Amino acid sequence: MYAETRSESRKRLLEGDISICVVGLGRIGLPTATLFAEAGARVLGADINQDLVASLNSQKCQLTDEDGLPEMFSKVVAEGKLWATTHVSEAVSSADVIIICVPTPVDSAKVPDYSYVEAASHDIGKGLKPKSLVVVESTVGPGIVEDFIMPILEADSGLKAGLEFGLVSCPERADPGKIIQHMKEIPKIIGGIDPQSTEAAASLYENALGVKVVRVSDPKTANAIKLTENLFRDVNIALANEFAVLYERLGVDMIEVIKGCSTKYNFMPHYPGPGVGGPCLPSNPYYLIVESLKVGNIPHLIRLAREINDAMPDHVVDLISGALNDAGKTLKGSTISLLGLSYKPEVKDIQQSPMEKVLVELLRLGATVRSYDPMYKGEVVFGVKVEDTLQAAVEGSDCVVIGTLHKEFENLNLDAFVKTLNMPAAIVDTRNALDPGDVINHGFAYRGVGRPVGKWISSEADTKVGLVIDLDKRSKSRS
Amino acid sequence: MYAETRSESRKRLLEGDISICVVGLGRIGLPTATLFAEAGARVLGADINQDLVASLNSQKCQLTDEDGLPEMFSKVVAEGKLWATTHVSEAVSSADVIIICVPTPVDSAKVPDYSYVEAASHDIGKGLKPKSLVVVESTVGPGIVEDFIMPILEADSGLKAGLEFGLVSCPERADPGKIIQHMKEIPKIIGGIDPQSTEAAASLYENALGVKVVRVSDPKTANAIKLTENLFRDVNIALANEFAVLYERLGVDMIEVIKGCSTKYNFMPHYPGPGVGGPCLPSNPYYLIVESLKVGNIPHLIRLAREINDAMPDHVVDLISGALNDAGKTLKGSTISLLGLSYKPEVKDIQQSPMEKVLVELLRLGATVRSYDPMYKGEVVFGVKVEDTLQAAVEGSDCVVIGTLHKEFENLNLDAFVKTLNMPAAIVDTRNALDPGDVINHGFAYRGVGRPVGKWISSEADTKVGLVIDLDKRSKSRS
């Protein structure tokens, strides 16, 4: 595969003469394996998780929340184009292309954990055959492919990178829930350790997935691009959160502000919320921070953005406490219903979900917590059993918290809540799901991230709304 | 004007029966006055600067760098629709609408200076007649219109706001150089102290300028929107600068990174540079910071962004020192030519230009500084006389620094520089104006913000470029 021409690569793909080994069959690896199988390659998926491999080989797709994946997976497995194994080195030894899709998490002290990458590199090195191409889809810090993965591959294979095998970084840019669509539509950033590696990988992705390819100087540039675009999001969400907390105090509605700003050509809206979760945004900054520290540089802004986003669950607990206080209740002894546990809507993933911190803190403060999430019905999540229905979660509750805006929560019935909840009750909206005035008019105590309560309560004389009413009276008395 | 209907307002405008007083005739006020005059209003511009007023009344437009303004100004003045005066209260007393366009700078300790707003409010209050509408285009912190401007207007006029006169915040959103275009095209955010004020101002702007209007809850929301969109830019430029300085050390080219990131749908490119200048971005954050501190909130991210951007001129000096070092020279004793002094291209404005800090620091370190800027030929800027030509600025120089990318600097002739400069010489590019490889191939020592030198120097064995060359050799030996 390595150092083949573009047309050779295309010919082999069309003839089903390319074998690909995908190492790591999770959120990225399984769709990657499936897409390449669908494109005509023989794909062997390798994962150290025996249960997962057995499940896949019995044609069960784990990622039922990925649009279009289950159907595509069933098709390619039925056609015998994709199968799975726990024997990584063996699988590698028969592959033209090896794609690394293992997770790169951070540990509890926020230190990047490259142990999966390290183990995968050793397993691949042991099986690597000459002329093969190694593709790193896993997100790693700039320099990790060149300085960490490459030496392991070379040592364990006895082959020289850039001479006997190719190596590129091609970091995944797809969002959970839309992986299939994004892998075909979002251009792939490919940076190889040499031009032949880059070209080989570019040909493969262009031919197999029909995706545009952006060729960059080297693996570290590709990794810097991946991290920069994700950190852009993390920092901008932190900025939205900083504004939101401030505007709550200044009596300005952050949602109205975002709408207004969005009418300017050089503004991009980002929304405040309960924090940032998932496998990428809360971890990616630390991959860059650790490489920065190695060269004596402290990326203050990137680090501060993490601190701000990590502090949002505490702010949500403050909002819950404040709303309950308005309803004449204390956190201690109240029953609080968390709606939505996963880190984003319609995706079954609770990795680093801010709702975990909220839940743990509520329990610590003496509240009773019930939870409901349509993706986790009946399962135990964060130590609490998830109710089977929304109704069971909110019945007799003192406070409902919207933590994730799953579709089921998009049109909550506040009239029903009035009858079901233990009134006077509170509603805390971390996702801008409800109209604050509507919630307040239903008789609930209300808090929302970035949404100052006084804006919708006309009785508060010192708020702007009060002022408008005063002025209205004056205007009327004049006419 | 205040509490008139939309159609009444339109009718009066068409009949030339609206008189407007624009207070402050600078970068925002003069185009505002000119546009309303062109729309059919009788406009009286008021400014305390006698020279400016005399100049305008002799039909001389100060802002020759504003696209389309000089022609429009000449026309409305010739038609007798616009004239200027230093008597603010008198001008106000004959106006239906008063538009405040005075500057709101920060002092050297970064404290917002509302003295111009305060003085204008007193002058307006003294002349204010019933039923008039006061519009604040000046950028101020959330709450300043309600809690600072309104009480002054009421006390000095003896009239009640929201009853006897209207008051709105309608913060300008136009970029210097494109003020006329932006005032017509970028929607106006209008928040009044009561609905009648908002409607009166909305009618006026829609009818006169044909611009879209976004009606918001109150003045403080309008001001929050203005500050949020500008702070979004300041923070994102700070993030770009943080990445740039880091990537210089990691051997990654920031410009290549931005190009790569820009292929993702949820990324917005911002470019690193020598810092952030102008009347808005370096000041606006402090208007919000001071209001935040009043309510016990510290906006850490916004403040840190300012610190990062303010530190960039020092980084530029480091780059100059490094480039000269590569050329075998010290800063002390070298002649350094700064190309571009204004804070943005093609605009004659040096307010808070980062080039001032660069220049001062270079002088302090013992360099001889020459400067050239096509907007300031022959004038003394930052204590140094600006050369009349580019050639005069660079002849015999040891280092050329591109500080602002005026059109004249877009296609610099490096071949000519080789003959003119005191070789070995250095070129430092703070604006991504030149191709680094091209500069290096011409024999110059080179530095650029966010552009690691090793990327373009093949002789450095420990850089990536060196590695590529090694691998190329190996590949060739194999074939």
Interface residues (C-beta under 8 A of the other chain):
Chain A: A3 P142 G143 E146 K160 G162 L163 R173 I186 P187 I189 I193 D194 P195 Q196 K212 V214 V216 S217 D218 K220 T221 A222 A224 I225 T228 E229 L231 F232 R233 V235 N236 A238 L239 E242 F243 V245 L246 Y247 R249 L250 G251 V252 D253 E256 V257 I258 K259 G260 C261 T263 K264 Y265 N266 F267 M268 L288 E291 S292 V295 G296 N297 P299 H300 L301 I302 L304 A305 I308 K455 K464 L467 V468 D470 L471 D472 R474 S475 R478
Chain B: A3 P142 G143 E146 K160 A161 G162 L163 R173 I186 P187 I189 I193 D194 P195 Q196 K212 V214 V216 S217 D218 K220 T221 A222 A224 I225 T228 E229 L231 F232 R233 V235 N236 A238 L239 E242 F243 V245 L246 Y247 R249 L250 G251 V252 D253 E256 V257 I258 K259 G260 C261 T263 K264 Y265 N266 F267 M268 L288 E291 S292 V295 G296 N297 P299 H300 L301 I302 L304 A305 I308 K455 K464 L467 V468 D470 L471 D472 R474 S475 R478
